[in-house]
Amino acid sequence: MHIERGKYMSSSKITRVSRIQGTLLGLAWGDVFGCPVEGWRSGQIRETYGHYESLPDEYDFQLLSLRGKKVLKKIRPLGLHSDDTQQAMALLACCMGEGGWSLQKWSTYLVEGMRTGAWRGYGRNFTAAVHKLKKGSVPEQAGSESAGMGAAMRIAPLGGLYADESESLAQVVMESCLVTHGDIRAGSLAYAVAWTAAAFVRGEDVEQIIAQLPDAVEAVEREWLEGRADWTIERGAGHLVSETIRKAFEKKLNSAQDIQQCVHRLAKPHLAKGFVKAHPNQGFVLLGGLHGLLMAILGGDDPQRILGQIVRLGYDTDTVAAICGGILGARFGSEWIPVSRFLDRERIEVYAEAIVSGDAPEEMEVFMEKEAAWSKREDDFQAELLRTYL
């Protein structure tokens, strides 16, 4: 792919600490920014918000009520993070706790999150995997046959935590992903996200990433395709993710529209039954996952503008923006991120600082207690909306 030299170079003025913290803060901001219109279509977003480019200061509940129960029951308190961010935080806490990364410890986080009511906004494949774990399945056999992006959404901060530890990065990304999403495509795309975040944290530029990323993903795919026989995962897609990333980088992508059309064309031949539109923000890893990845790398040098271009398309807005935002935080640092809009700002910032220090941000029991409280607050908020406006 031809890139005008210097156009996308990472700034040497951005500190490594800012980049590391940005992997979580950017993810959380993409999540929070996309949440108010999650599941909407682009036309609905325009009709309600016009040119959606920043988080609203407040909701117009009368206007939202005209869209009916389906919309009202999914509205979250402004600034509250969803499953994208809370799973990223849980994964970080798991990695930084006593003994470091443990597959069994991560499985315990997953099960306890469901038992305590901490998790919110999760999908059916995540639910199925956690239920298997709860019933006694070993982690290596629990993953759903899903090539969705629900693992990639939580993964960018591992690029900050393991930026200089390539073997640990590959192990933790793949194992943590495949426990819930047991398909080589889900793990490979998540690894591409984390690897890219790690490269930006190290100060590498876009040209270097374009040159190295496909080979890096292919190498990890090979390890899991030819080995790791103790894991029960879907391997039939082979090297599809690395091959698709390589094809995307070979094309001339000069705009967000170019990227969207590229994602559509590359993903369409590989859609599962039931997918008909190949919209770049849908949940398949080669749609929303690839879209978030490519926009973060090739979408320009204004991170908030990039996120706006993603979210205004509708569909799975918070998750695609979270994937992209985590990489953008690694690329541009954290100074551009409006952390004051996070409802749980202090705690999210503690987690971001912990990625730098390596100290555990909080114990598992504390995580569950605090996230369960936020989930209850969300439930109460939505119930009150339905009582008031329907």
BELURKA-V895833 format. One line per field, one symbol per residue. ss: DSSP state (H for helix, E for strand, L for the rest). Layout:
ss=???
This chain:
ss=LLLLLLLLLLLLLLLHHHHHHHHHHHHHHHHHHHHLLLLLEHHHHHHHHLLLLLLLLLLLHHHHHLLLHHHHLLLLLLLLLLHHHHHHHHHHHHHHLLLLLLHHHHHHHHHHHHHLLLLLLLLHHHHHHHHHHHLLLLHHHLLELLLELLLHHHLHHHHHHLLLLHHHHHHHHHHHHHLLELEHHHHHHHHHHHHHHHHHHLLLLHHHHHHHHHHHHHHHHHHHHHLLLLLLLELLLLLHHHHHHHHHHHLLLLLHHHHHHHHHHHHHLLLLLLLLLLLLLLLEHHHHHHHHHHHHHHLLLLHHHHHHHHHLLELLHHHHHHHHHHHHHHHHLLLLLLHHHLLLHHHHHHHHHHHHHLLLLLLHHHHHHHHHHHHHHHHHHHHHHHHHHL
